[in-house]
Amino acid sequence: MSDPFFIVVIIAILAVVVVLLMGLGGFAKGGAFNKANSNKLMRWRIIAQFIAVVLIMIYVFFIKG
């Protein structure tokens, strides 16, 4: 747990969760915020998920090796 790279992976996962919750909150609330930001939040979520998955794969590769 004291591994700095593990902490980076956790931060990346939390970033995905934050962006996802912002998107879900905007979708549930609707209105101008959702119209203006829904596609942008989806793009940010996809980018954050990609980064998180790559970091997890790198972490697992180095832990196994």
PDB file as gemmi writes it, atoms N, CA and C in Angstrom:
CRYST1    1.000    1.000    1.000  90.00  90.00  90.00 P 1                      
ATOM      1  N   MET A   1       0.819  -1.203   0.000  1.00  0.00           N  
ATOM      2  CA  MET A   1       0.000   0.000   0.000  1.00  0.00           C  
ATOM      3  C   MET A   1       0.856   1.257   0.000  1.00  0.00           C  
ATOM      4  N   SER A   2       2.102   1.180   0.396  1.00  0.00           N  
ATOM      5  CA  SER A   2       2.952   2.366   0.422  1.00  0.00           C  
ATOM      6  C   SER A   2       3.649   2.594  -0.915  1.00  0.00           C  
ATOM      7  N   ASP A   3       3.360   1.777  -1.898  1.00  0.00           N  
ATOM      8  CA  ASP A   3       3.932   1.924  -3.227  1.00  0.00           C  
ATOM      9  C   ASP A   3       3.382   3.186  -3.888  1.00  0.00           C  
ATOM     10  N   PRO A   4       4.245   4.110  -4.305  1.00  0.00           N  
ATOM     11  CA  PRO A   4       3.755   5.363  -4.907  1.00  0.00           C  
ATOM     12  C   PRO A   4       2.964   5.138  -6.195  1.00  0.00           C  
ATOM     13  N   PHE A   5       3.342   4.142  -6.970  1.00  0.00           N  
ATOM     14  CA  PHE A   5       2.620   3.891  -8.217  1.00  0.00           C  
ATOM     15  C   PHE A   5       1.211   3.385  -7.942  1.00  0.00           C  
ATOM     16  N   PHE A   6       1.046   2.609  -6.873  1.00  0.00           N  
ATOM     17  CA  PHE A   6      -0.286   2.148  -6.481  1.00  0.00           C  
ATOM     18  C   PHE A   6      -1.174   3.339  -6.136  1.00  0.00           C  
ATOM     19  N   ILE A   7      -0.605   4.320  -5.477  1.00  0.00           N  
ATOM     20  CA  ILE A   7      -1.352   5.532  -5.127  1.00  0.00           C  
ATOM     21  C   ILE A   7      -1.766   6.287  -6.390  1.00  0.00           C  
ATOM     22  N   VAL A   8      -0.892   6.318  -7.389  1.00  0.00           N  
ATOM     23  CA  VAL A   8      -1.228   6.966  -8.666  1.00  0.00           C  
ATOM     24  C   VAL A   8      -2.388   6.232  -9.337  1.00  0.00           C  
ATOM     25  N   VAL A   9      -2.368   4.912  -9.281  1.00  0.00           N  
ATOM     26  CA  VAL A   9      -3.454   4.110  -9.863  1.00  0.00           C  
ATOM     27  C   VAL A   9      -4.771   4.408  -9.145  1.00  0.00           C  
ATOM     28  N   ILE A  10      -4.740   4.494  -7.841  1.00  0.00           N  
ATOM     29  CA  ILE A  10      -5.952   4.800  -7.068  1.00  0.00           C  
ATOM     30  C   ILE A  10      -6.472   6.190  -7.416  1.00  0.00           C  
ATOM     31  N   ILE A  11      -5.583   7.158  -7.564  1.00  0.00           N  
ATOM     32  CA  ILE A  11      -5.993   8.511  -7.939  1.00  0.00           C  
ATOM     33  C   ILE A  11      -6.644   8.509  -9.321  1.00  0.00           C  
ATOM     34  N   ALA A  12      -6.090   7.737 -10.248  1.00  0.00           N  
ATOM     35  CA  ALA A  12      -6.677   7.649 -11.590  1.00  0.00           C  
ATOM     36  C   ALA A  12      -8.070   7.030 -11.534  1.00  0.00           C  
ATOM     37  N   ILE A  13      -8.243   6.017 -10.718  1.00  0.00           N  
ATOM     38  CA  ILE A  13      -9.560   5.391 -10.571  1.00  0.00           C  
ATOM     39  C   ILE A  13     -10.546   6.363  -9.941  1.00  0.00           C  
ATOM     40  N   LEU A  14     -10.107   7.106  -8.939  1.00  0.00           N  
ATOM     41  CA  LEU A  14     -10.982   8.096  -8.308  1.00  0.00           C  
ATOM     42  C   LEU A  14     -11.365   9.206  -9.283  1.00  0.00           C  
ATOM     43  N   ALA A  15     -10.444   9.568 -10.177  1.00  0.00           N  
ATOM     44  CA  ALA A  15     -10.764  10.580 -11.194  1.00  0.00           C  
ATOM     45  C   ALA A  15     -11.870  10.079 -12.115  1.00  0.00           C  
ATOM     46  N   VAL A  16     -11.815   8.808 -12.484  1.00  0.00           N  
ATOM     47  CA  VAL A  16     -12.868   8.223 -13.313  1.00  0.00           C  
ATOM     48  C   VAL A  16     -14.204   8.276 -12.581  1.00  0.00           C  
ATOM     49  N   VAL A  17     -14.189   7.922 -11.306  1.00  0.00           N  
ATOM     50  CA  VAL A  17     -15.427   7.921 -10.521  1.00  0.00           C  
ATOM     51  C   VAL A  17     -16.001   9.329 -10.414  1.00  0.00           C  
ATOM     52  N   VAL A  18     -15.140  10.324 -10.192  1.00  0.00           N  
ATOM     53  CA  VAL A  18     -15.607  11.710 -10.075  1.00  0.00           C  
ATOM     54  C   VAL A  18     -16.249  12.182 -11.368  1.00  0.00           C  
ATOM     55  N   VAL A  19     -15.585  11.932 -12.494  1.00  0.00           N  
ATOM     56  CA  VAL A  19     -16.140  12.367 -13.782  1.00  0.00           C  
ATOM     57  C   VAL A  19     -17.441  11.624 -14.073  1.00  0.00           C  
ATOM     58  N   LEU A  20     -17.497  10.335 -13.756  1.00  0.00           N  
ATOM     59  CA  LEU A  20     -18.713   9.563 -13.964  1.00  0.00           C  
ATOM     60  C   LEU A  20     -19.868  10.110 -13.130  1.00  0.00           C  
ATOM     61  N   LEU A  21     -19.600  10.403 -11.865  1.00  0.00           N  
ATOM     62  CA  LEU A  21     -20.648  10.936 -11.001  1.00  0.00           C  
ATOM     63  C   LEU A  21     -21.106  12.319 -11.451  1.00  0.00           C  
ATOM     64  N   MET A  22     -20.173  13.135 -11.949  1.00  0.00           N  
ATOM     65  CA  MET A  22     -20.569  14.440 -12.483  1.00  0.00           C  
ATOM     66  C   MET A  22     -21.489  14.276 -13.683  1.00  0.00           C  
ATOM     67  N   GLY A  23     -21.165  13.330 -14.542  1.00  0.00           N  
ATOM     68  CA  GLY A  23     -22.008  13.071 -15.708  1.00  0.00           C  
ATOM     69  C   GLY A  23     -23.374  12.537 -15.327  1.00  0.00           C  
ATOM     70  N   LEU A  24     -23.395  11.620 -14.375  1.00  0.00           N  
ATOM     71  CA  LEU A  24     -24.673  11.078 -13.925  1.00  0.00           C  
ATOM     72  C   LEU A  24     -25.516  12.138 -13.228  1.00  0.00           C  
ATOM     73  N   GLY A  25     -24.864  12.977 -12.440  1.00  0.00           N  
ATOM     74  CA  GLY A  25     -25.585  14.053 -11.766  1.00  0.00           C  
ATOM     75  C   GLY A  25     -26.168  15.048 -12.756  1.00  0.00           C  
ATOM     76  N   GLY A  26     -25.394  15.382 -13.774  1.00  0.00           N  
ATOM     77  CA  GLY A  26     -25.892  16.283 -14.805  1.00  0.00           C  
ATOM     78  C   GLY A  26     -27.032  15.675 -15.597  1.00  0.00           C  
ATOM     79  N   PHE A  27     -26.926  14.377 -15.863  1.00  0.00           N  
ATOM     80  CA  PHE A  27     -27.989  13.686 -16.591  1.00  0.00           C  
ATOM     81  C   PHE A  27     -29.271  13.642 -15.763  1.00  0.00           C  
ATOM     82  N   ALA A  28     -29.128  13.379 -14.473  1.00  0.00           N  
ATOM     83  CA  ALA A  28     -30.302  13.284 -13.610  1.00  0.00           C  
ATOM     84  C   ALA A  28     -30.970  14.638 -13.424  1.00  0.00           C  
ATOM     85  N   LYS A  29     -30.147  15.672 -13.325  1.00  0.00           N  
ATOM     86  CA  LYS A  29     -30.676  17.011 -13.114  1.00  0.00           C  
ATOM     87  C   LYS A  29     -31.228  17.602 -14.410  1.00  0.00           C  
ATOM     88  N   GLY A  30     -30.570  17.292 -15.523  1.00  0.00           N  
ATOM     89  CA  GLY A  30     -31.006  17.820 -16.813  1.00  0.00           C  
ATOM     90  C   GLY A  30     -30.691  19.294 -16.932  1.00  0.00           C  
ATOM     91  N   GLY A  31     -31.381  19.949 -17.805  1.00  0.00           N  
ATOM     92  CA  GLY A  31     -31.235  21.394 -17.932  1.00  0.00           C  
ATOM     93  C   GLY A  31     -30.034  21.824 -18.752  1.00  0.00           C  
ATOM     94  N   ALA A  32     -29.635  23.070 -18.529  1.00  0.00           N  
ATOM     95  CA  ALA A  32     -28.582  23.697 -19.328  1.00  0.00           C  
ATOM     96  C   ALA A  32     -27.228  23.048 -19.089  1.00  0.00           C  
ATOM     97  N   PHE A  33     -26.938  22.678 -17.836  1.00  0.00           N  
ATOM     98  CA  PHE A  33     -25.640  22.055 -17.545  1.00  0.00           C  
ATOM     99  C   PHE A  33     -25.475  20.769 -18.336  1.00  0.00           C  
ATOM    100  N   ASN A  34     -26.513  19.951 -18.381  1.00  0.00           N  
ATOM    101  CA  ASN A  34     -26.437  18.684 -19.099  1.00  0.00           C  
ATOM    102  C   ASN A  34     -26.260  18.918 -20.593  1.00  0.00           C  
ATOM    103  N   LYS A  35     -27.009  19.862 -21.145  1.00  0.00           N  
ATOM    104  CA  LYS A  35     -26.892  20.134 -22.581  1.00  0.00           C  
ATOM    105  C   LYS A  35     -25.507  20.643 -22.952  1.00  0.00           C  
ATOM    106  N   ALA A  36     -24.945  21.467 -22.080  1.00  0.00           N  
ATOM    107  CA  ALA A  36     -23.653  22.080 -22.392  1.00  0.00           C  
ATOM    108  C   ALA A  36     -22.473  21.148 -22.136  1.00  0.00           C  
ATOM    109  N   ASN A  37     -22.603  20.216 -21.213  1.00  0.00           N  
ATOM    110  CA  ASN A  37     -21.429  19.467 -20.766  1.00  0.00           C  
ATOM    111  C   ASN A  37     -21.502  17.955 -20.889  1.00  0.00           C  
ATOM    112  N   SER A  38     -22.601  17.388 -21.325  1.00  0.00           N  
ATOM    113  CA  SER A  38     -22.720  15.923 -21.308  1.00  0.00           C  
ATOM    114  C   SER A  38     -21.695  15.249 -22.219  1.00  0.00           C  
ATOM    115  N   ASN A  39     -21.543  15.741 -23.439  1.00  0.00           N  
ATOM    116  CA  ASN A  39     -20.575  15.118 -24.353  1.00  0.00           C  
ATOM    117  C   ASN A  39     -19.143  15.335 -23.879  1.00  0.00           C  
ATOM    118  N   LYS A  40     -18.879  16.516 -23.339  1.00  0.00           N  
ATOM    119  CA  LYS A  40     -17.538  16.817 -22.844  1.00  0.00           C  
ATOM    120  C   LYS A  40     -17.183  15.906 -21.662  1.00  0.00           C  
ATOM    121  N   LEU A  41     -18.135  15.703 -20.760  1.00  0.00           N  
ATOM    122  CA  LEU A  41     -17.885  14.820 -19.619  1.00  0.00           C  
ATOM    123  C   LEU A  41     -17.703  13.375 -20.065  1.00  0.00           C  
ATOM    124  N   MET A  42     -18.441  12.952 -21.086  1.00  0.00           N  
ATOM    125  CA  MET A  42     -18.282  11.588 -21.591  1.00  0.00           C  
ATOM    126  C   MET A  42     -16.885  11.402 -22.178  1.00  0.00           C  
ATOM    127  N   ARG A  43     -16.421  12.399 -22.913  1.00  0.00           N  
ATOM    128  CA  ARG A  43     -15.066  12.311 -23.475  1.00  0.00           C  
ATOM    129  C   ARG A  43     -14.015  12.254 -22.373  1.00  0.00           C  
ATOM    130  N   TRP A  44     -14.175  13.104 -21.357  1.00  0.00           N  
ATOM    131  CA  TRP A  44     -13.219  13.103 -20.247  1.00  0.00           C  
ATOM    132  C   TRP A  44     -13.243  11.771 -19.507  1.00  0.00           C  
ATOM    133  N   ARG A  45     -14.426  11.168 -19.369  1.00  0.00           N  
ATOM    134  CA  ARG A  45     -14.520   9.869 -18.695  1.00  0.00           C  
ATOM    135  C   ARG A  45     -13.803   8.798 -19.487  1.00  0.00           C  
ATOM    136  N   ILE A  46     -13.985   8.805 -20.790  1.00  0.00           N  
ATOM    137  CA  ILE A  46     -13.329   7.802 -21.630  1.00  0.00           C  
ATOM    138  C   ILE A  46     -11.813   7.954 -21.569  1.00  0.00           C  
ATOM    139  N   ILE A  47     -11.340   9.186 -21.607  1.00  0.00           N  
ATOM    140  CA  ILE A  47      -9.896   9.436 -21.503  1.00  0.00           C  
ATOM    141  C   ILE A  47      -9.375   8.991 -20.142  1.00  0.00           C  
ATOM    142  N   ALA A  48     -10.097   9.342 -19.085  1.00  0.00           N  
ATOM    143  CA  ALA A  48      -9.674   8.959 -17.735  1.00  0.00           C  
ATOM    144  C   ALA A  48      -9.693   7.443 -17.568  1.00  0.00           C  
ATOM    145  N   GLN A  49     -10.700   6.776 -18.125  1.00  0.00           N  
ATOM    146  CA  GLN A  49     -10.750   5.311 -18.049  1.00  0.00           C  
ATOM    147  C   GLN A  49      -9.584   4.692 -18.796  1.00  0.00           C  
ATOM    148  N   PHE A  50      -9.259   5.213 -19.956  1.00  0.00           N  
ATOM    149  CA  PHE A  50      -8.130   4.687 -20.728  1.00  0.00           C  
ATOM    150  C   PHE A  50      -6.838   4.809 -19.930  1.00  0.00           C  
ATOM    151  N   ILE A  51      -6.617   5.983 -19.346  1.00  0.00           N  
ATOM    152  CA  ILE A  51      -5.405   6.196 -18.556  1.00  0.00           C  
ATOM    153  C   ILE A  51      -5.388   5.261 -17.346  1.00  0.00           C  
ATOM    154  N   ALA A  52      -6.526   5.116 -16.673  1.00  0.00           N  
ATOM    155  CA  ALA A  52      -6.590   4.244 -15.499  1.00  0.00           C  
ATOM    156  C   ALA A  52      -6.315   2.792 -15.880  1.00  0.00           C  
ATOM    157  N   VAL A  53      -6.882   2.332 -16.972  1.00  0.00           N  
ATOM    158  CA  VAL A  53      -6.663   0.937 -17.392  1.00  0.00           C  
ATOM    159  C   VAL A  53      -5.201   0.715 -17.769  1.00  0.00           C  
ATOM    160  N   VAL A  54      -4.604   1.650 -18.477  1.00  0.00           N  
ATOM    161  CA  VAL A  54      -3.192   1.518 -18.843  1.00  0.00           C  
ATOM    162  C   VAL A  54      -2.318   1.487 -17.590  1.00  0.00           C  
ATOM    163  N   LEU A  55      -2.603   2.371 -16.633  1.00  0.00           N  
ATOM    164  CA  LEU A  55      -1.825   2.375 -15.395  1.00  0.00           C  
ATOM    165  C   LEU A  55      -1.997   1.082 -14.615  1.00  0.00           C  
ATOM    166  N   ILE A  56      -3.212   0.548 -14.578  1.00  0.00           N  
ATOM    167  CA  ILE A  56      -3.445  -0.726 -13.890  1.00  0.00           C  
ATOM    168  C   ILE A  56      -2.682  -1.848 -14.574  1.00  0.00           C  
ATOM    169  N   MET A  57      -2.691  -1.853 -15.898  1.00  0.00           N  
ATOM    170  CA  MET A  57      -1.959  -2.896 -16.629  1.00  0.00           C  
ATOM    171  C   MET A  57      -0.461  -2.800 -16.367  1.00  0.00           C  
ATOM    172  N   ILE A  58       0.073  -1.593 -16.358  1.00  0.00           N  
ATOM    173  CA  ILE A  58       1.502  -1.410 -16.073  1.00  0.00           C  
ATOM    174  C   ILE A  58       1.811  -1.858 -14.651  1.00  0.00           C  
ATOM    175  N   TYR A  59       0.957  -1.500 -13.710  1.00  0.00           N  
ATOM    176  CA  TYR A  59       1.165  -1.889 -12.313  1.00  0.00           C  
ATOM    177  C   TYR A  59       1.167  -3.408 -12.166  1.00  0.00           C  
ATOM    178  N   VAL A  60       0.189  -4.075 -12.767  1.00  0.00           N  
ATOM    179  CA  VAL A  60       0.120  -5.539 -12.673  1.00  0.00           C  
ATOM    180  C   VAL A  60       1.328  -6.174 -13.344  1.00  0.00           C  
ATOM    181  N   PHE A  61       1.772  -5.621 -14.475  1.00  0.00           N  
ATOM    182  CA  PHE A  61       2.928  -6.161 -15.182  1.00  0.00           C  
ATOM    183  C   PHE A  61       4.173  -6.108 -14.293  1.00  0.00           C  
ATOM    184  N   PHE A  62       4.380  -4.977 -13.625  1.00  0.00           N  
ATOM    185  CA  PHE A  62       5.577  -4.849 -12.799  1.00  0.00           C  
ATOM    186  C   PHE A  62       5.467  -5.615 -11.481  1.00  0.00           C  
ATOM    187  N   ILE A  63       4.271  -5.781 -10.955  1.00  0.00           N  
ATOM    188  CA  ILE A  63       4.110  -6.565  -9.727  1.00  0.00           C  
ATOM    189  C   ILE A  63       4.350  -8.046 -10.019  1.00  0.00           C  
ATOM    190  N   LYS A  64       3.824  -8.530 -11.147  1.00  0.00           N  
ATOM    191  CA  LYS A  64       4.006  -9.945 -11.507  1.00  0.00           C  
ATOM    192  C   LYS A  64       5.448 -10.241 -11.876  1.00  0.00           C  
ATOM    193  N   GLY A  65       6.101  -9.275 -12.538  1.00  0.00           N  
ATOM    194  CA  GLY A  65       7.458  -9.485 -13.029  1.00  0.00           C  
ATOM    195  C   GLY A  65       8.463  -9.244 -11.960  1.00  0.00           C  
TER     196      GLY A  65                                                      
END                                                                             
